[in-house]
Structure formats: structure tokens, C-alpha cells
Amino acid sequence: MNYLEKEHKLEWSIEKLDSTRANASLELKTAGDVDSLFPFDVKMSYPYSILGAQVLKVISADSKQPISFVEKTTMSCESYQIVLEL
């Protein structure tokens, strides 16, 4: 876990989350008021898509010849908020 002081953020990464490790947890403790922790936002990303789709070939529209390419796939959640309800 890293604290990004300029952004006032905690950055936490899970190296592996799959069928062998399907859960992860994060525990936060504060000496202050618990209400100061909530709500907080969570952003998630995963280097694969749910579908497992891949680009197999890229062809030039003009020459109809194959083009070299690099594929980068990321699945992300842009907004997820954890709220304390009492």
C-alpha cells in the first residue's frame, strides 16, 4: 500500500485475483472520527476483458496488407463508492 501525499490517496494493489485467490480485503484504522473515512471511492482495473476477446490481425484499408500492432486490454470500473450506513 502506498500513500500518495500530494493527492491525499491510498493506493493499494492486489497482485493476483483469480480462482485460486478470489477475495481480498483492506482494513483501515483511524484515531479520529470514523465518519471522516466515509464515503470513499474505489477504482479498479484488470488487464483482461470479461469476454476474453483478442485482436488477431490488423489490415490496412488501402493496401490490404497486415499491419504490426500491439494490443493492450484493460477492464476498469470508473466509479465505485463505499458508504458507511449505520
Backbone bond lengths (Angstrom), bond angles and torsions (degrees), N, CA, C in turn:
res aa  C-N    CA-C-N  psi(-1)  N-CA   C-N-CA  omega(-1)  CA-C   N-CA-C  phi
1 M - - - 1.448 - - 1.523 107.88 -
2 N 1.313 116.50 137.04 1.463 122.57 177.87 1.513 109.73 -121.21
3 Y 1.331 116.57 141.47 1.456 121.27 172.85 1.519 107.71 -101.55
4 L 1.318 117.04 119.24 1.463 122.70 178.45 1.528 107.42 -94.75
5 E 1.309 115.47 94.83 1.460 121.48 -170.90 1.527 113.35 -60.41
6 K 1.327 117.58 -44.46 1.467 120.41 -177.99 1.525 111.98 -63.16
7 E 1.339 116.80 -31.64 1.460 121.38 -177.85 1.529 112.51 -98.43
8 H 1.321 116.38 -4.27 1.465 122.33 -177.33 1.527 110.67 54.57
9 K 1.348 115.75 49.85 1.456 121.93 -176.53 1.517 111.26 -129.43
10 L 1.327 115.18 148.83 1.456 121.78 165.37 1.515 106.86 -100.71
11 E 1.306 117.03 129.56 1.451 121.34 178.54 1.522 107.64 -112.01
12 W 1.315 115.81 121.92 1.450 121.68 -175.65 1.511 108.85 -129.47
13 S 1.324 117.52 130.38 1.458 121.68 -178.36 1.516 110.49 -122.21
14 I 1.322 115.10 141.20 1.452 122.05 172.80 1.519 105.36 -105.71
15 E 1.321 117.42 119.81 1.452 120.63 -176.31 1.520 112.57 -68.43
16 K 1.335 117.55 -37.35 1.454 119.90 -176.99 1.520 109.23 -143.13
17 L 1.318 116.20 126.14 1.459 122.15 176.57 1.521 106.95 -137.93
18 D 1.323 116.13 102.56 1.459 121.66 -179.10 1.522 109.25 -149.29
19 S 1.316 118.40 -161.51 1.459 120.86 -176.69 1.527 112.63 -64.67
20 T 1.331 118.04 -24.62 1.464 120.33 177.90 1.528 111.94 -82.95
21 R 1.307 117.28 -20.96 1.465 123.08 177.38 1.523 106.88 -141.79
22 A 1.322 115.75 82.84 1.463 120.82 -171.76 1.525 113.31 -88.52
23 N 1.325 118.63 -7.68 1.459 121.21 -177.53 1.526 111.17 -132.14
24 A 1.302 114.43 154.79 1.461 121.38 174.22 1.518 107.16 -148.58
25 S 1.313 116.87 157.35 1.465 119.16 179.03 1.526 109.43 -142.39
26 L 1.303 114.30 159.29 1.454 122.79 178.15 1.512 107.20 -137.84
27 E 1.303 116.46 125.87 1.466 120.77 -179.98 1.520 108.61 -110.84
28 L 1.324 115.77 129.36 1.461 121.56 178.28 1.518 109.09 -115.85
29 K 1.318 115.69 135.71 1.462 121.31 175.97 1.518 108.34 -124.48
30 T 1.305 115.82 141.97 1.462 120.27 178.58 1.520 109.79 -137.30
31 A 1.312 114.96 144.57 1.466 119.84 176.15 1.522 109.68 -84.50
32 G 1.315 116.21 -13.03 1.463 121.88 -178.55 1.511 111.66 -93.06
33 D 1.301 114.77 -159.54 1.458 123.65 -179.45 1.528 110.00 -73.07
34 V 1.338 117.18 129.19 1.461 121.15 -179.18 1.525 111.50 -61.12
35 D 1.315 117.92 -28.44 1.464 121.08 178.48 1.528 112.45 -64.53
36 S 1.337 116.63 -19.68 1.466 118.82 179.17 1.532 111.70 -73.41
37 L 1.336 118.15 -14.78 1.461 121.49 177.66 1.525 113.27 -85.92
38 F 1.325 117.52 -23.12 1.462 121.98 -172.45 1.511 111.72 -113.82
39 P 1.316 119.52 150.51 1.469 124.89 -10.62 1.514 110.59 -74.39
40 F 1.317 116.69 159.51 1.455 119.09 170.83 1.516 109.65 -132.87
41 D 1.317 114.99 152.58 1.458 122.20 -175.66 1.518 110.58 -98.13
42 V 1.306 114.92 147.62 1.463 122.45 179.05 1.520 107.82 -125.43
43 K 1.314 117.01 134.30 1.457 121.78 173.59 1.520 107.28 -120.44
44 M 1.330 115.80 134.24 1.451 120.80 -177.23 1.517 110.33 -127.05
45 S 1.314 115.69 147.42 1.458 120.00 171.79 1.520 108.75 -145.82
46 Y 1.328 115.60 156.31 1.453 122.68 -177.87 1.525 106.80 -142.94
47 P 1.325 118.23 137.45 1.469 119.19 -173.13 1.532 115.60 -77.46
48 Y 1.307 118.51 14.60 1.465 122.48 178.77 1.520 109.04 -136.56
49 S 1.310 117.19 160.67 1.454 120.33 175.99 1.527 109.10 -94.25
50 I 1.303 117.16 161.64 1.460 121.82 177.26 1.527 109.86 -63.88
51 L 1.310 117.04 -38.29 1.460 121.89 -175.63 1.524 113.63 -76.61
52 G 1.307 117.48 -23.61 1.450 120.15 -175.61 1.520 112.81 73.42
53 A 1.329 117.16 20.28 1.469 121.45 -179.42 1.520 110.35 -70.66
54 Q 1.323 115.74 145.49 1.456 121.52 178.68 1.528 109.75 -134.74
55 V 1.325 115.78 149.17 1.465 121.15 171.94 1.519 106.07 -86.19
56 L 1.324 117.25 120.68 1.460 121.37 -177.46 1.524 112.66 -91.74
57 K 1.340 116.91 -32.96 1.458 119.64 -176.11 1.521 109.26 -156.24
58 V 1.334 116.38 143.63 1.462 122.50 173.57 1.528 106.39 -120.90
59 I 1.331 115.16 128.61 1.463 120.43 -177.37 1.528 109.16 -122.10
60 S 1.326 116.07 137.56 1.461 122.20 177.25 1.527 109.81 -63.95
61 A 1.325 116.82 132.73 1.461 121.08 178.18 1.530 110.84 -66.87
62 D 1.344 116.88 -31.19 1.473 120.37 -178.25 1.523 112.27 -81.56
63 S 1.331 116.86 -54.73 1.471 120.19 -173.18 1.526 113.62 -93.05
64 K 1.319 116.58 -11.78 1.473 122.10 -177.67 1.531 112.55 62.76
65 Q 1.338 115.75 17.60 1.459 121.14 179.57 1.533 109.88 -95.76
66 P 1.347 116.97 149.39 1.471 119.80 177.15 1.528 111.42 -62.27
67 I 1.325 115.90 144.76 1.469 123.28 178.57 1.519 107.65 -117.47
68 S 1.327 115.47 135.35 1.468 119.59 174.61 1.520 109.12 -66.22
69 F 1.317 117.09 141.27 1.459 120.58 -179.68 1.518 110.06 -150.42
70 V 1.295 115.48 162.57 1.456 123.06 174.49 1.518 106.53 -121.85
71 E 1.309 116.22 128.97 1.464 120.89 -179.70 1.519 109.43 -101.70
72 K 1.320 116.30 130.65 1.456 121.97 175.63 1.524 107.13 -128.24
73 T 1.304 116.66 119.48 1.459 122.19 -177.70 1.516 109.38 -115.82
74 T 1.300 116.84 133.86 1.454 122.01 176.42 1.511 108.91 -142.69
75 M 1.313 115.93 134.53 1.456 121.50 172.44 1.528 105.48 -106.48
76 S 1.324 116.91 131.83 1.457 118.85 -177.53 1.520 111.55 -140.64
77 C 1.304 113.56 158.08 1.462 122.08 175.53 1.521 105.54 -117.18
78 E 1.298 117.52 116.05 1.463 121.06 -174.96 1.521 113.55 -80.14
79 S 1.317 117.49 -26.35 1.458 118.64 -177.06 1.520 110.66 -144.69
80 Y 1.310 115.43 119.45 1.459 122.16 177.55 1.520 104.80 -149.54
81 Q 1.294 117.51 121.63 1.457 120.95 -174.42 1.519 110.34 -122.58
82 I 1.326 116.23 134.82 1.456 122.65 176.45 1.517 107.76 -104.48
83 V 1.340 115.31 125.22 1.460 121.43 -175.35 1.524 108.59 -123.03
84 L 1.299 116.84 136.59 1.460 121.87 176.56 1.519 109.23 -83.76
85 E 1.329 117.11 122.36 1.463 121.41 176.63 1.515 107.56 -116.93
86 L 1.300 115.96 124.98 1.467 121.23 178.72 1.509 111.78 -105.81
